[in-house]
């Protein structure tokens, strides 16, 4: 029997990738890869030891997991990696971060096909 939810999810992911992305450059050390990414955000609320809620917003990049490849090996995002978004001049530089107890990324779909990478803005640059 055909899994209609999986078929629909795959179709939606293909549509997102085809119609809602822009090129970004993902850096890890000296290596880089150009990816098609959808821009998003996540708001994290965390309570500190005094009961004060700290709100943090990350700029998220949604990319296909199969596209994040270094030296021929598919990999997952790591804290400290960088993403350059060139939407005009100057280019915007973001660093992949963990926020509180959250990891630096999460899968955005049940099929684990899309990565939601959490970042913070660190400056204006052409390359890191």
Residue pairs with C-beta under 8 A, 6 or more apart in sequence:
6 110
6 111
9 109
9 110
9 111
10 111
10 113
13 64
13 109
13 111
13 113
13 114
16 38
16 62
16 114
17 36
17 38
17 64
20 38
21 36
21 37
21 38
22 36
22 37
22 39
22 85
22 87
23 34
23 35
23 36
23 37
23 86
24 34
24 35
24 36
24 37
24 61
24 83
24 84
24 85
24 86
25 32
25 33
25 34
25 35
25 83
25 84
25 86
25 127
26 32
26 33
26 34
26 35
26 63
26 68
26 81
26 82
26 83
27 81
27 82
27 83
27 84
27 127
27 128
28 70
28 75
28 78
28 81
31 70
31 71
33 67
33 68
33 69
33 70
35 61
35 63
35 64
35 67
35 68
36 63
36 64
36 67
37 61
37 62
37 63
37 83
37 85
38 61
38 62
38 63
39 59
39 60
39 61
39 62
39 85
40 59
40 60
40 61
40 62
40 116
41 57
41 58
41 59
41 60
42 57
42 58
42 60
42 116
42 118
43 55
43 56
43 57
44 55
44 56
44 57
44 58
44 99
44 100
44 102
45 53
45 54
45 55
46 53
46 54
46 56
46 99
46 100
46 101
47 53
47 54
48 54
56 99
56 100
58 97
58 99
58 118
58 119
58 120
59 94
59 119
59 120
59 121
60 116
60 117
60 118
60 119
61 83
61 94
61 116
61 117
61 119
62 108
62 114
62 115
62 116
62 117
63 114
63 115
63 117
64 113
64 114
64 115
65 74
65 76
65 107
65 112
65 113
65 114
65 115
66 74
66 113
68 74
68 75
68 76
68 77
68 115
69 75
76 105
76 115
77 96
77 104
77 105
77 115
77 117
78 96
78 104
79 96
79 97
79 98
79 104
80 95
80 96
81 95
81 96
81 104
82 93
82 94
82 95
82 96
82 122
82 128
83 93
83 94
83 95
83 96
83 117
83 119
84 91
84 92
84 93
84 94
84 125
84 126
84 127
84 128
85 91
85 92
85 94
86 92
90 124
90 125
90 126
91 124
91 125
91 126
91 127
92 121
92 124
93 121
93 122
93 123
93 124
93 125
93 128
94 119
94 120
94 121
94 122
95 119
95 120
95 122
96 104
96 105
96 117
96 118
96 119
97 104
97 118
97 119
97 120
98 104
98 118
99 118
102 118
104 117
104 118
105 115
105 116
105 117
105 118
106 115
106 116
107 113
107 114
107 115
107 116
108 114
108 115
108 116
